[in-house]
Amino acid sequence: MDAPAPRPRHRFPTWVYATGAEPDARFSLANERTFLAWARTALALLAGGVALEALNLPIEPRLRLAAAVLLVGLGVLAPVLAWVGWARAERAMRRGEPLPAPSAFGLLVVGVAAAGVLVLVGLVVA
């Protein structure tokens, strides 16, 4: 006598897991590692923004504050972008579609570059 088929677990988010077929676990785990790398990047951005304001650095105060706020803002935004990127990639793998192009790289690169320019100019002006 055959055992009954296992009952599928409810997985969150449903809009990702309720579509397509289960992909190779290696690909899902690689997608998860990418998500976690973005989470670490978010922590680094937050720490950098806090450090700019917490340490007594010889940077023009208004430019230092602007760079700190920008870094903290990016640090808050990065996990959201990571979640969306993870979900888009997981859903595409489940549907057998090509992986979507990264959507957040440009914003983060421009933001970090702008924060760097603010710090650099703040050092020169101070």
Secondary structure as the mmCIF struct_conf table of DSSP 4:
data_model
#
loop_
_struct_conf.conf_type_id
_struct_conf.id
_struct_conf.beg_label_comp_id
_struct_conf.beg_label_asym_id
_struct_conf.beg_label_seq_id
_struct_conf.end_label_comp_id
_struct_conf.end_label_asym_id
_struct_conf.end_label_seq_id
HELX_LH_PP_P HELX_LH_PP_P1 ASP A 2 HIS A 10
BEND BEND1 PHE A 12 PHE A 12
HELX_RH_AL_P HELX_RH_AL_P1 THR A 14 TYR A 17
TURN_TY1_P TURN_TY1_P1 ALA A 18 ALA A 18
BEND BEND2 THR A 19 GLY A 20
HELX_LH_PP_P HELX_LH_PP_P2 GLU A 22 ASP A 24
HELX_RH_AL_P HELX_RH_AL_P2 ALA A 25 ALA A 54
BEND BEND3 LEU A 55 LEU A 55
BEND BEND4 PRO A 58 ILE A 59
HELX_RH_AL_P HELX_RH_AL_P3 PRO A 61 ARG A 95
TURN_TY1_P TURN_TY1_P2 GLY A 96 GLY A 96
HELX_LH_PP_P HELX_LH_PP_P3 GLU A 97 PRO A 102
BEND BEND5 SER A 103 ALA A 104
HELX_RH_AL_P HELX_RH_AL_P4 PHE A 105 VAL A 125
#
